[in-house]
Amino acid sequence: MAGEGDVNKPVLKRPPGPQAATVAKTAIQVENLDVVFGAGAGAVTALSGVNVDIPEGGLVTMLGPSGCGKSTLLRAFADLVPAAAGEIAIFGRSPRLAREARDFAFVFQDATLLPWRT
């Protein structure tokens, strides 16, 4: 019979063709960000020339010693400290507009709103 010998023949399947690369939207884009506290001779530059793109759904870890600017960068994202120079875009909006639109949430390291809680 025709086809009887095909039972033990290996079946070769081609892998699916190349799929269109999914392009993730940029959730946070930072270009040449500077954050400076104070003015004049007493000014302290906390961040200088920071550039970063974080894709939507991305997982990012910031590592560094105490005082290197990790929290300052997060506070700039959240519109809690102003940028002295550069640009920040949160889902294409300024940090102020993104905050007002509730595009993100910010959780403080310490219980700043309820200092009595331990």
C-alpha positions as CSV (number, residue, x, y, z in Angstrom):
1,M,0.0,0.0,0.0
2,A,1.1,3.5,-0.7
3,G,2.2,5.3,2.4
4,E,2.7,2.3,4.6
5,G,6.4,2.8,4.9
6,D,5.9,6.5,6.0
7,V,5.0,5.5,9.5
8,N,8.6,5.5,10.9
9,K,9.7,8.3,8.7
10,P,10.8,11.3,10.8
11,V,8.6,14.3,10.5
12,L,10.5,17.5,10.0
13,K,8.9,20.7,11.0
14,R,10.3,24.0,10.0
15,P,10.6,26.6,12.8
16,P,8.2,29.4,12.5
17,G,9.4,32.2,10.2
18,P,11.0,35.3,11.7
19,Q,8.5,37.3,13.5
20,A,8.3,41.0,13.4
21,A,10.4,42.3,16.2
22,T,8.2,43.8,18.9
23,V,9.2,47.3,19.7
24,A,8.7,48.2,23.3
25,K,7.4,51.6,24.1
26,T,9.8,53.8,26.0
27,A,8.4,54.4,29.5
28,I,11.1,56.7,30.7
29,Q,13.6,58.7,28.6
30,V,16.2,60.9,30.1
31,E,18.6,63.1,28.1
32,N,21.5,65.0,29.6
33,L,19.9,65.4,33.0
34,D,21.5,67.6,35.6
35,V,20.1,68.1,39.1
36,V,21.6,70.8,41.3
37,F,20.7,71.6,44.8
38,G,21.3,75.2,46.1
39,A,22.8,78.1,44.2
40,G,26.0,80.0,43.8
41,A,29.1,79.0,45.7
42,G,27.1,76.5,47.8
43,A,25.5,74.7,44.9
44,V,25.9,70.9,44.9
45,T,25.6,69.0,41.6
46,A,23.8,65.7,42.5
47,L,23.4,64.4,38.9
48,S,25.3,65.5,35.7
49,G,24.7,64.4,32.2
50,V,22.5,61.4,32.9
51,N,21.1,59.5,29.9
52,V,18.9,56.5,30.1
53,D,16.0,54.8,28.3
54,I,13.7,52.5,30.2
55,P,11.3,50.4,28.1
56,E,7.7,49.9,29.2
57,G,7.6,46.8,31.4
58,G,11.4,46.9,31.8
59,L,13.1,45.8,35.0
60,V,15.9,48.2,36.0
61,T,18.2,48.0,38.9
62,M,20.3,50.9,40.1
63,L,23.3,50.1,42.1
64,G,25.7,52.5,43.8
65,P,27.1,53.7,47.0
66,S,25.1,55.9,49.4
67,G,24.9,59.5,48.1
68,C,25.6,58.7,44.4
69,G,22.2,60.0,43.2
70,K,19.9,56.9,42.9
71,S,17.1,58.4,44.9
72,T,17.6,61.8,43.4
73,L,17.1,60.3,39.9
74,L,13.9,58.6,41.1
75,R,12.7,61.9,42.7
76,A,13.4,63.7,39.4
77,F,11.3,61.0,37.6
78,A,8.5,61.6,40.1
79,D,8.6,65.4,39.8
80,L,9.8,65.8,43.3
81,V,13.0,67.6,42.5
82,P,13.5,69.9,39.5
83,A,16.0,69.3,36.7
84,A,18.6,72.0,36.3
85,A,19.2,70.9,32.7
86,G,18.2,68.2,30.4
87,E,14.9,66.5,29.6
88,I,12.9,63.7,31.3
89,A,9.9,62.1,29.5
90,I,7.5,59.7,31.3
91,F,5.4,57.9,28.6
92,G,6.1,60.9,26.4
93,R,5.0,63.5,29.0
94,S,6.9,65.8,31.3
95,P,7.2,64.4,34.9
96,R,4.7,67.0,36.0
97,L,2.1,66.0,33.4
98,A,2.8,62.3,34.0
99,R,2.3,62.8,37.8
100,E,-0.9,64.7,37.3
101,A,-2.2,62.0,34.9
102,R,-1.1,59.3,37.5
103,D,1.0,57.5,34.9
104,F,3.2,56.1,37.7
105,A,3.4,55.4,41.4
106,F,6.2,56.3,43.8
107,V,6.9,54.4,47.0
108,F,9.2,56.1,49.5
109,Q,12.0,54.2,51.1
110,D,11.0,55.3,54.6
111,A,7.5,55.9,56.0
112,T,7.6,59.6,55.3
113,L,3.8,60.0,55.3
114,L,3.3,58.1,58.5
115,P,6.5,58.7,60.6
116,W,4.8,57.2,63.7
117,R,4.5,53.8,62.0
118,T,7.3,51.3,62.7
